Amino acid sequence: MKKIKYFGHVNQDGILKLFNRDGFSDDLKTFLNQDVEITIEIKNKRTLPQNGFYWSNFIPSEIECFKERFGETYNKSQIHDWNKANFFASEHVLEETGEVIKIPESSAAQGTKEFEEKLENCRQWFRQNMDWEIPYPKHQTDLNFER
């Protein structure tokens, strides 16, 4: 089943503004002459404390791990891009080969629950592959809301 997902905002007058209207219009063309179902649901964005923890504790822990393991220092933006490519990505399987293709997605598009699930997947990967523990919010060392 083919599925597309877009995000937007309904203003006080009940008008829907899509965040990527051009992309939505282009994707609709792949559904020509077909019946479709449209679902609208409220999206819970991640909270300011979640965002602060991610940028001031979670990513720095990853940076520290990579520096210890590889002797290289990466910046927050590089690690965030790596997270998007590996943990916030949508996966598509090529039926012919079984190969999994990952397409990075915006972490900001994740709701509070989805965001925490992605972070937990990342923690598990670090635990299994790097023998590294990424902190949980209750163990945070500093809460600095700047990137």
N, C-alpha and C positions, 0 to 999 in steps of 0.2 A: 504494500500500500504506500503510495507516495504521499508525503506529508511536508508541509512547509510551516514554519513558525516565525512570526514577526512580533515585534513589541511596539507599543504605542501608549498614548495617554488620552483619556476621555476628559475633556474640559468641563467646566461648570454648565455649559450649554448643551452638553451631550454630544459634542462633536469629537470624533475619533481622529487623532493625529498620529499617523504611523511614523516611527523613527527612521525608517528606510523605505519611503514610499516608492521610489524608483525600482528598488530591488523587488518589492512586493508586486508591482505591476509587471515586471519582467517574468517573475515566477508564475504569476497567474496564467500566462500564455501557455504554460505546459499542461494546463487543465482544460484547454479548449474543448467545447462540446461534451463536457462531462458534468454530472451532478456532483456537488461538493457539500460538505458540512463545515460550518464555521462555528467555532467555539470561542467565547471570550471569557477570560477568567482574570481575577485580580492577581497581580504579580507583587509579591512581597520582596522588595529589594533587601539586600543585606544591610545590616545596621551599621551606624557609625562606629560603635565599639568593635564589631566584626572587622570592618575595614581597617581600623586603627591597629588591631592585633595582627592582621594579615601583613600589613606593611612594616610594622615596627618589631615584630617578634617572629612570625612564621617565616617570611622571606629571609631575614637575617640569619635564622638558623640554617636554612638551606645554603646560603652563601658560605657560612662557616663550615658546613659539611663538605662542600665542594672544594673549599680552600684547603681543608685538612686532607682530603682524599687525593686531590689532583695538584695541589700547590698553586692553584690559580684563583684569582679573585674576580668575581662577576658582580655587576651592579644590580640594584633592585629591579630595574627595567628588564634586564636580560633574564633574570630568574622568573619574573612575572610572565614574560613571553614563553619561557620554557614550560611553566605551569599551564599556561593556556594551551600549548601544543600537546601536552601530555595528559593533563587531568581535566581540563575544561573543554576538551575537544569532543566533537561528535564523531562517531565511528561508522564507517560504511564498509561493507564486505564486498569485494569483487567476487561475484559468483563463479567466474571462470577459474580463478586461482585460489580463492579462499583468503587472499591477502586482505588485511585490515588497513584501511586508509583513514587517518585521523585529520580532521579539519578543525583548526583552533577556533574556539568561540570566545566571546567576551565573558570575562568573569563577572562583570557588572550586570549581565543579563540573568545571573543566578539569583534565585530567591534565598531567603535566610537558610532554609533547610537544605536546599540543593548545594549552596555554597559550603556548608559544613560537611556535607557528604563528600564533596570533591576534596576538601582539605584532609578528611580522614583517609581517602584513597591515596593521597599524596603521602601522608604519614606512614601508611602501611608499606608503600613502595620504598620509602627511605629506611624503614625498619628492616625490611626483607633484603633489600639490595645494597644498602650502604651501612647497615648496622648502626643506624643513627636515629635518635629520638627527637622529633620535632615537638616543641612544647604545646600544651593545651592552654586556653585562656586563663585557667585557674593557676597556671604556673608561669604566667608571663612575668618578664623582668622589667618591662617598661612599656608604657602605653603612650606612644608619640604619634599623633595623627598626621604627621607630615610624611610625604613619600620620600 
